Amino acid sequence: MLFILRTPNIIRVFLPVALFLHVRGMLLPYNQLKGLHYLHLVFPIMLTIGVMPDLFLSTAEKTDILNHYYVQNKYFITRSMGWIPAGFVQPVSILVGIVYGIATLVLISLTKKRQGADYVFINRQSLVWLNMLSTAVTLYFVLQLYQYLNLFINNSFDPPSQLIKCVIGIMLFTYFITTPNVQENMDGCILPKGKSFPSIQEIYPHLIPEFKVDQVAMNLDKQVKASKAYLSAEYDLSAMAKELEIPMSKLPKLIKKYYGMSFVEFLNRLRIHHFLEQRSFFDQFTLETYMYQSGFSNRSTFYAAFKKYVGVNPSFYLKEMAN
């Protein structure tokens, strides 16, 4: 009953907006979404609400709609969708998709020019993937527009455009599964760093100088780092508070006070530091083995943390350090 529920139209209208916001978040990780940016979601949400009455049609009404569709393929585009008039949802959502697809490609291009050659070099794999993904989505909507016009004018679907969309999807998926770095770039975020990397000790969390003579701060620092309990994926705020015998509500404030960072950053820096200390042994096991041994429970958290504190994805870093 996908036609009755208008599921394709709902997905179609959310897809380009989600892509644009995703790409923006990767290109500009420090520019958090503000209230104004959520206006991008107004049209998709309004369309979803608008087609909701179709969900509550009786069985007889649904059957009648399907019977009309089998007689005339373009029946759906000449019939209202819930509260929305006929001939509005499909063409408008397709045009919105094309506009957002082009806007995403322009955003990538402008960011590359603004950040410079070093940025493009360091993030080349990420940028290739984002360009491919955005181009594929844009072409999908262009083909959808052609297919819609063909259906509206000739009352028939267009097999070639369907075939081309399938080929685009297969090519994109093939590139995804044959290029290991793509998964890293999907999980992490791009950062406008130069080619010089922070040292391992720069990543390691150190007490703020004024607290290096504070007995409480020194004991906390020594106990956490000596025990290396953070190498367990189950080690969290509750576990650290229990280990240090400090109230869980108080511990994040102490971490912020003593180290100038949040508890999550403190924990992730310790784990990234341990991971990098093991790099001379990386040829013995897979990269993921050392990732899990460093206390990370999943790829997404690891890659996002690594790119945040080192500036590039792990494979690029290790390749550059080996040269």
Secondary structure, DSSP 8 states (H G I E B T S, - for coil): -HHHHTHHHHHHHHHHHHHHHHHHHHH-TTS---GGGGGGGHHHHHHHHHHGGGGG--HHHHHHHHHHHHH-GGGGGGS-BTTB-TTTHHHHHHHHHHHHHHHHHHHHHHHHHHH-HHHHHHTHHHHHHHHHHHHHHHHHHHHHHHHHHHHHHHSS--HHHHHHHHHHHHHHHHHHHH-HHHHHHHHS------S----HHHHS----GGGTT-HHHHHHHHHHHHH-GGGSTT--HHHHHHHHT--TTTHHHHHHHHHSS-HHHHHHHHHHHHHHHTGGGTTTS-HHHHHHHTT--SHHHHHHHHHHHHSS-HHHHHHHHH-
